[in-house]
Amino acid sequence: MAGKEKPPAKPAPDTPDGERIAKVLSRAGIASRREAERLIELGEVKVNGKTITSPALNVTPQDKITVRGEPVGQPEPPRLWLYYKPEGLVTSASDEKGRDTVFDHLPEDMPRVMSIGRLDLNSEGLLLLTNDGELKRKLELPSTGWLRKYRVRVKGNPTEPEIEPLRKGITVDGDRFQPMEVKIDRHQGANAWLTVGLREGKNREIRRAMGHIGLTVNRLIRISYGPFRLNELEPGEVEELKPRVLREQLGLAEEGESPAPKPVRKLAPKPARAGTRTEAKDAGRPARAPGKPLKPGEGLKHLSETWQKATRPPERGGAKPGAPSRSGASKAGASKAGASKVGGPTRTGGPARGGPRAGGPKKP
């Protein structure tokens, strides 16, 4: 007996060609997806000459996209830089208090980039930078699960029983912190050096966790982010990863390989003193020629200011939102901190202000 014939499959619904506009802007390095959606809501984006107000739109390479009247160029191949963030810089595109940001001190010939994760004002060490919004999103996802390691100097002489709660996970002010990897490296006078590893990276997590067990952090250096190491970078230096290393670590396709990376460059000037405003530093820069395509990340710097102006409540007296505040300056004597280069021989950094080497404790 012949089997029953299967009914014909229903035709798949028509799927619009192209990709979502926010994803395209993110790939082009203009802003992250969320920030691109805010740009759209503010009426800053046009497609084929028409202002759009919803990110629910697919676009193709044939569509002409502009942001604030400037054409958006084609996405560049993903690129990744290692940057030694000095203490005293804010990890944001712009700061409402007028403090210097990481992006104010990058080389002039470097394309617009976005940070992967953050380091707070008083922390230093490895910060990853990329020109690709999708790569940023991928590496920041909790599912990535990359271990981030820090060299931490604390005031006090902790014992193994005192730090054991950190290894099991603790709750601080209602926030649950996952178990940390904590190793006591060396006691030095009134201070101690620890190596701390974590996979979450909540706001000021290490400082808050140490404070919870009675320790005060007086220096914090990130030495690795997943497979990427601080290497021998000095504060304020930047180094681009080779395309081959980027492909191996992230599983990227070989097509569209990025240009050959430039060697490590020392950045100048050093972070400005407290109270220096970004506007004053940028006043002498030449204006970009009208009609010139936006560079990757061009939309990032002004997005925060535009969004804040659109959502800022009426002032009730007191200091103006733009008033400068004190900020720390990078410490000229900051030490080399880090470990081996990705794919290279193991190396260690120099002493950290009288403390142990960043790569590990000093052997007796």
N, C-alpha and C positions, 0 to 999 in steps of 0.2 A: 504494500500500500504506500503510495507516494506521500511524502510528508507535506504538510501544509506549507504553502508559499508564504514567505515573510512579506509583510506589507512594505511598500517602498518607503525608504527613509525620508523623513520630512526635510525639506531644504533648509539649510542653516540660514538664520536671519542675516540680512546684509550688515556687514561690519564696515564702518567708515574707514577709509584709507588713512594712513599716516599715524601719527602719535599725538597724545594729548599735549596741548600747548605748554603746560607747566613743565612737562618732562623735557620738551624740546629746549625751553629756556634754561632748564637746569643742566642739560647736556652741553649747552653752549657756554656754560660757566657764568651766565648772567646772575643767577641766584639759585638757592635751593628750591625744591618744589614748593614748599610752604611759602617761602618768600616770594616766589614767582606768582603764586595765587594771590598774595596780597597786592602785588603790583597790578595784577589784572583787576582786582576789586577797586583799586584806586583810579582806574581808567588810564593807566600809564601805557597800556599795550594795545597796538593796532595790528590787525591782520588784513592785508590787502586794502589798506587805507581806512578800514572801519574799526572803531574802538570797540573792544570786547569787554564785557563785565563778568563773564563766567568762565572758569577754567574748563568747563565741560565742552571742549572743542578740540577736534583732531585737525592737525595741519600736516602738510606734505612739504618736501623740499621746494616745490614750485610756489608755495605761498610766500608772500613778502611780509615779514614780521618786523615791526619797529617797537622800540621801547623809548619813551620820551622823545619820539621823533627821529631816533637814530636807528639805522638798520641793524639787525642782528646777523652776525656772520655765521657761517657753517661751523658746527662743533669741531673742536680740535681733538686729536687723539688724547686719551687720558694720560696725565702726567702726575708725578708725585714727588714732593720735596720733603727733606728732613730739615727742620729749623730748630736751632737752639734759642728758645724764647728766654730773654733775660727777665729778671725780676723787675716789676714796675711797669709792665705793659699790659693793656687790656686786650683780651682775645675776643674782639668784636669788630664789625665793619666800621662802626662809629660809636662814640661814647657821649652820652648826654651831659656828662660832667666836664667834657673837654679834655679828658686825659688822653695821652698818647696811646695808640693802639699798635698791635703787631704789624698791621698793614701799612702804617705810616713809616715803618723802618725797613721795608723790603727794598731790594735793588730796583732802580727805576726801569731797567730793561726787562724785569720779570713780569709775566702776564698777570692779570687779575686772578687771584686765587681765593679759595675758601679754606677754613681750618677744619680739620677732622677732630671733633671733640674740642675740649677747652682746657686751659690752665688758668687758675685764678691769678689775680694781680700780684700776689706775693709768692707765687710759685714759679719755678724755672724748669728748663729742660726741654725734652723732645716734644715738638708739636709737628704733626703732619699737615701739609698743605697740598691742595689739589686744584686743578683747573676744571674738574669734572664733577658736576653736582650728583650724578648717579653713583660715582665712586665714593663720594663723601657719604651719601646715604647708606651705601652697602657696608662701609667700614664702621659706621656708627650704630648699626643695628645690634641689639643685645644678643641676637642669635649668632653673631660672629664669634662671641665668646673669647676674644683675644685677651691674654693676660698683659696687664700694664704694670711695670715695675718702677719703684721709686726708691731713692736714697733719702732717708728721713733722719734729721737730727732733732732730738728732743731734749728738753731740759729735765734732768732727773736721771736716775739710775734704775731703770726697770728690771724686774726679775722675770723669769720664765712664768711663774704662777700669775703675775700681774698681766702679762700679755696674752695668756691663754684664752680669755674670753673673746679676743679678736679673731682667733683661729676658729672659734665655734660659731661666730656670728652674733651681733648684738643689736639692740634697738636703742636709738638715740632720738629723743624728742618725737617719738612716734614713727621714725623712719627705721625700717629694718635693713641692716647692712649684712650682706652675705659674708660668709667666712673669708678671711684674708690670710694670705701667706705672710707671716711675720718672722723675721730672724734678727736676733740681737747680734750685731757685728762687733761692736767695740764700745767700751766705756771710756770716756775721756774727760776727766775732771768732773764738772757739774753736768756734763752732757753725755748723751749716748747716740751712736749711729745705728740705725735699723735699715733693713731692706724689706720693703712691703710690696706685695703683689696683690692686685685685685682685678676683677673682671667686670665690675659694675660701673664705677666712676660717678657716683652721685655727687651733688654739689658739696665741695669741701669735705668729702667723706673721710679722708685720712685725718685731717685736723680735728674734726668733730669726734671721731672714734678715739683718737689719742686723748683728747680732753676728757672723754667719758671715763677713762681709767686713770685720770690724774696726771697726764703728761702734756706738756706744751711744745708744739712743733715750732722750732725757730729757723728751720731751713728745710725745703722740700724740692727735690730734683727728680723729674721723670727721666729715667734712663732707657726705657724701651716701651714700645707699643706693638704688641704682637711680635712678629718677626723682625721689626725694624728697630735699630739701635741708635743711640745718640752718637756712637762712634767717637771720634776725637774732636768733634765740633766745639768751638768756643762760643760763649754767649754772643748772639747776634749774627752767627754764621748760618749759611743755608747751603744745602747740597741736593742736587736732583738725583733721584735713583735712575740707574740705567734701565732702558726699556726691557732688557732681558730679565733683570731682577724683578721688575714689576710684573712681567708676564708669569714668571715662575711662582711668585708669592701669591698672586691674585687670580691666576688662571685666565688672564686676558688673551684674546686672540692676537696673532702676530700682525694681521693686517692693520694698516693705519698707524704704523709705529711712529712714536713721537721723535722729534729731533734729538740728536745726540746731546746728552746733558752736559752742562758746563761744569768746570771744577768748582770746588768750594770757594766762596767769595766772602771776604770780610766786609761787613756792612758798616756804612758810615752815613750820617753821624750816629753817635751813640744816643740812647734814649734821653729825651730832654728832661730838664729839671721839673720839679713839681710846679703845676700851674700853667705849663705851656699848652697852648691851644692848637689843635690841628689846623684851624683856619689860618692862623698866622704862619705856620710852616708852609702851607700850600699856596699862600698868596702870590709867591713869585713864580709858580709853575705856569708854563704856557697853556692856554686854553686849547682843547681839542677842536680840530677843524670841523665845521658843520658838515653833515652828510657822511662822515667817516664811520665805518661799521664799529659797533661796540666791541671792545675787547672782552675776553672771558672775564666774568666777575664784575663788569662795569656797573651792573645794577645794584650790587651789594652795598656799596658805601653810602649811597643816598637813600636806600630803602628805609633804614631805621629812622632817619630824620623825617622822611615823608610820612611814615606810619605813625610816628609819635605826634606829629603836628595834627594828623587827622583824628587821633583818638585821645589827645591830651585834654584833661578836664580843665575848667577855668581856674586861673591862679587865685589863691587866697592870701597873697602877701608872702613874705619870706624870700628866700633866695630863688633866683630864676633858675629854670631847669638847665640852662646853658652855662651856669656859673662854674668856673673851674674849681677843682678841688685838689687837695694834695694827692700826690702819687709818688710812689717810690721810684728811684732811679736805679738803673741796672748797676750792679756791683762790679766795679772795674776789676776787682780781684777774683771774680767768679772762677771756679776751677774747671778743669776738664772733667767731664763725668760721662761714663758710658762703658760700653763693653765692645765686643767685636763687631766688625761690619758684617752685613748680611752677606753670606757666602765667602767671607774673607777670614784671615787668621785672627785668633783671639787677641785683643789688645785691651789695655785698661787705661783709664784717664788719670789725671794728676790728683794731688791731694786737695781736698775740699776744705779750705780755711782751717787747716790744722787737723781736720778729721781724716778718716780713712780714705783710701782711694775709692773713686766712684764705682769701680768694677768689683769691689769686695773689700772685706776687712783686711788690715795689715796682719801678716802672720808674725807670730812672736819669734 
